[in-house]
Amino acid sequence: MDKPEMSGRAIIESQIDFIRDHPLTWIADFFNDVSTNSSIGFYPGLIELIWGVLLWDLELLEEMNEVVT
């Protein structure tokens, strides 16, 4: 059975909701735990980079959501 097609706005909104409701709810705590328990700076730096990419992606999706009709 075929899945119903989603509009561009619906796809963007589902991506926004996912980022807000999942990784952004726990990444700050994860970063703090890794920073506290890591003996080297690699993993905290990597998580901070991923956190920044998530925030950047969220910002881009929100901008796209404003212009999609």
N, C-alpha and C positions, 0 to 999 in steps of 0.2 A: 504494500500500500504506500502510495506517495505521501510525503509530508507536505503540508500546506506551505506555500511560499510566504516568507516574511518580507515586509517592506524594508527599504533601506533604513528608515527611522527606527523601526522595531529592532533591527539587527544592532544598530548603534546603541540604542537604549539598553538592550540586553547585555552588551559588552560593558557599558558604564555600570550597570547594576552589579554585574559579576565582579568587576574590579573593586567597587566600593564594598560589596558585601562579603567578599572572600579575602583576597590577599591583603587589602589595606586594613582589614580588621585585626590581623595578627602580625604583620611584618614589623611593626615597631617593637613589640615584645620579643619577637624572634631576634631582631637586631641587638636589643639590649642583652638578651641571654648569651648570644654568640660573642658579643663584645666583652662581656664579663668573664666568660669561660674559655676564651680562645687565647692560646699562647703566641699566636702570630696575627698580624693584621690583615692577612689575605681574605679570610672569610667575612669579617665585619665589613671590609671594603667592598667585597663582592655583593653582599646583601644591601649595602647602602646604594650601590649602583643599580641594582634591581629595583629597589624602592623608588629611586629617582625615575627610572624608566616607566614604572607603573603610574607615577604621578603625571609624568609627561604624556603618556598614552591617554590617561583620563582627561587631561586638558585638551588634547587634540580631538578626542571623541566628543567632548562637550561642544567644542567649536564646530565640528562637523554636524552635530545634531541641530545646531542653530540654523544652518544653511540648507539642510536637506528638507525638501518639501514633501 
